[in-house]
């Protein structure tokens, strides 16, 4: 998926929580050299064992905003009975 992002076949790639540096150092370099951006979900530089969010760079703020919105706590649903 990282190579697909670097060659502009996809716009976003998300790693796995717990990825190690040796798992992502080469893919991150490919994405960055292609003009993309890789951060953690908070928009900070990615570090080991965090979730890596990669995009084409243009969509990165929107991707991070969407992830934050889905991670925000939702109020519990009211019991409708029945």
N, C-alpha and C positions, 0 to 999 in steps of 0.2 A: 504494500500500500504506500510505503514511503517513496518508492521509485515512481509509482503512478502519480503521486503528488508532484514530484520533481519534474516529470515530463508533462505535466498539466492535463493528465487524464482524469484526475479527481481534484476537488478543491480542498478537502479536509481529510486528515488522517488522525486517529487517536490511538495512542499506545495503550499499554496495559499498566495498571497500577502495580508498582514494584519492579518495573523495568530497571535494569542495571546499566551503568555507563557503557559497558562493552556491547550491550544490546543495541544501543541507539546512537553511538558516536558517529558512525559512518552514515546512517540514514539522516541524522540531523544535519550533517555537513552537506549532503546532497540537496536537501530541501533549502537550506540557507543559501547555497551557491546558486540555486535556481530562482532566488528572489523570495522564497517563502519565509515563514516565521514559525518558531517552535517555542512554546512556553508551557508553564504549568497552568492549571485552570484559573489561577488568580492573575495571570498575565505576567508573572515574573519569569526570569530565565529558568529553564528546566534543570532540575538536579535529580540525582539518582533516587530511585524508588518513589518518585512522584508520577502522576499521570501526565503524559506528554500530549499536548494539543498542537497539531501542526496544520498550517493552512497555506494558501497561496499568498498570504500577506495582506491582500486587499480585504478579505473576509474575516480576518482574525478578530477584530473587535466585535463583530456580530456573532461569531462562533462562541467567543468567551461569554458574551452577554446571554446567549441562549443557554449555555451550560450553567451559568449562575442562576438564571431564572428557574431552571428545572431542579436545581439543588436547594433552592430556597424552601424553608419549612412552610408547609401548607397547613392552614387551620384544619382541625379535625372536622370531618363531615358530620352534620347534625343527623341524629337518628330520626328517621321518618316513621318509625314504628313499622309494624307488620312484618 
